[in-house]
């Protein structure tokens, strides 16, 4: 087993209730992520990682496998470090790719390109990033410019914003770091993969969902269809 797709889909959510089951272009949000992963043709297995039977039913109807996450890892206190490690302990592979359901404007081509890039890079971690070539501040201090002069934005080094739309990890590196009490998310050799702002759009609020609804057909041409059997 080389590449596994894992779609995290907790039923509970803080800002937008049960967003993984929210309808978008005629299907639950989670269904679009499954269809993209199956359609990309780069995964040996596609798994949905959730604690909820409601999500299990959608996953299995769409042709994905279902990993029953322990209830203790399904609340808003559990970290991604924990649930990714728990999943990897149960599923041998070389690499796992976390494809977020909350990034519905990520395309099949984006997913396929990301996986091929990680294979070519031989990276331990690959992060989806959006380049922002604008002045950025952090805690009031300049990040990529100086207050001493005005620089044209096209001459600035871009800030690379991590989107988490899709993320890749080498299983062995991740688990070794996790067991050692280190930060597994960023363990080993890290490589960025640039995506456009639409692919980097993630749904946290009702406003985010409205934006995705307005742009979905423009990005995909139509609702992403189920993969051929």
QUIKA-V968110 format. One record per backbone hydrogen bond with DSSP energy under -0.5 kcal/mol. NH is the residue of the N-H (numbers start at 1). CO is the residue of the C=O. E is the energy in kcal/mol with one decimal. If there is no record, write none. Layout:
nh=NH co=CO e=E
nh=NH co=CO e=E
//
This chain:
nh=4 co=95 e=-2.1
nh=5 co=45 e=-2.6
nh=6 co=97 e=-3.0
nh=7 co=47 e=-2.8
nh=8 co=6 e=-0.7
nh=9 co=49 e=-2.6
nh=17 co=15 e=-0.5
nh=19 co=16 e=-1.2
nh=21 co=18 e=-1.6
nh=22 co=19 e=-1.2
nh=24 co=27 e=-2.8
nh=27 co=24 e=-1.3
nh=29 co=22 e=-1.9
nh=30 co=20 e=-2.5
nh=31 co=28 e=-1.0
nh=32 co=28 e=-1.1
nh=32 co=29 e=-0.6
nh=33 co=29 e=-1.0
nh=34 co=30 e=-1.8
nh=35 co=31 e=-2.5
nh=36 co=32 e=-2.0
nh=37 co=33 e=-2.2
nh=38 co=34 e=-2.6
nh=39 co=35 e=-2.4
nh=40 co=36 e=-1.6
nh=41 co=37 e=-0.6
nh=41 co=38 e=-0.6
nh=44 co=3 e=-2.8
nh=45 co=3 e=-0.9
nh=47 co=5 e=-2.8
nh=48 co=65 e=-2.6
nh=49 co=7 e=-2.6
nh=50 co=48 e=-0.7
nh=50 co=67 e=-2.0
nh=56 co=52 e=-2.0
nh=57 co=53 e=-2.3
nh=58 co=54 e=-1.2
nh=59 co=55 e=-2.8
nh=60 co=56 e=-2.8
nh=61 co=57 e=-1.8
nh=62 co=58 e=-1.8
nh=63 co=60 e=-0.8
nh=64 co=59 e=-2.6
nh=65 co=46 e=-2.9
nh=67 co=48 e=-3.2
nh=68 co=66 e=-0.6
nh=69 co=50 e=-2.6
nh=69 co=67 e=-1.0
nh=73 co=70 e=-2.1
nh=74 co=71 e=-1.9
nh=83 co=79 e=-1.9
nh=84 co=80 e=-2.6
nh=85 co=81 e=-1.7
nh=86 co=82 e=-2.4
nh=87 co=83 e=-1.8
nh=88 co=84 e=-2.6
nh=89 co=85 e=-2.2
nh=90 co=86 e=-0.8
nh=90 co=87 e=-0.7
nh=91 co=87 e=-0.9
nh=94 co=2 e=-1.2
nh=95 co=2 e=-3.2
nh=96 co=169 e=-2.4
nh=97 co=4 e=-2.9
nh=98 co=96 e=-0.5
nh=98 co=167 e=-2.8
nh=99 co=6 e=-1.7
nh=99 co=97 e=-0.8
nh=100 co=98 e=-0.6
nh=100 co=165 e=-2.5
nh=101 co=8 e=-0.6
nh=103 co=100 e=-1.3
nh=106 co=103 e=-1.7
nh=111 co=107 e=-2.2
nh=112 co=108 e=-2.7
nh=113 co=109 e=-2.6
nh=114 co=110 e=-2.3
nh=115 co=111 e=-2.2
nh=116 co=112 e=-2.3
nh=117 co=113 e=-2.1
nh=118 co=114 e=-2.1
nh=119 co=115 e=-2.1
nh=120 co=116 e=-2.0
nh=121 co=117 e=-2.4
nh=122 co=118 e=-1.4
nh=123 co=118 e=-0.9
nh=124 co=189 e=-2.0
nh=125 co=189 e=-2.3
nh=126 co=168 e=-2.4
nh=127 co=191 e=-2.0
nh=128 co=166 e=-0.9
nh=129 co=193 e=-2.6
nh=130 co=161 e=-2.5
nh=132 co=159 e=-2.9
nh=133 co=131 e=-0.6
nh=134 co=132 e=-1.6
nh=138 co=141 e=-2.5
nh=141 co=138 e=-1.8
nh=143 co=136 e=-2.6
nh=144 co=136 e=-0.6
nh=149 co=146 e=-1.0
nh=151 co=149 e=-0.6
nh=155 co=152 e=-2.1
nh=156 co=153 e=-1.5
nh=159 co=132 e=-2.3
nh=161 co=130 e=-2.6
nh=161 co=159 e=-1.0
nh=162 co=160 e=-0.5
nh=163 co=128 e=-2.5
nh=164 co=128 e=-0.8
nh=167 co=98 e=-2.0
nh=168 co=126 e=-2.4
nh=169 co=96 e=-2.5
nh=170 co=124 e=-2.5
nh=171 co=94 e=-2.0
nh=171 co=169 e=-0.6
nh=174 co=170 e=-2.4
nh=175 co=171 e=-2.6
nh=176 co=172 e=-1.9
nh=177 co=173 e=-2.1
nh=178 co=174 e=-2.5
nh=179 co=175 e=-2.6
nh=180 co=176 e=-1.2
nh=181 co=178 e=-1.5
nh=182 co=177 e=-2.8
nh=184 co=182 e=-0.9
nh=187 co=184 e=-1.5
nh=191 co=125 e=-2.5
nh=193 co=127 e=-2.8
nh=195 co=129 e=-3.0
nh=200 co=196 e=-1.7
nh=201 co=198 e=-1.4
nh=202 co=200 e=-0.5
nh=203 co=102 e=-2.5
nh=204 co=202 e=-0.7
nh=209 co=205 e=-1.8
nh=210 co=206 e=-2.2
nh=211 co=207 e=-2.0
nh=212 co=208 e=-2.1
nh=213 co=209 e=-2.6
nh=214 co=210 e=-2.0
nh=215 co=211 e=-1.5
nh=216 co=212 e=-1.7
nh=219 co=215 e=-2.3
nh=220 co=216 e=-2.8
nh=221 co=217 e=-2.2
//
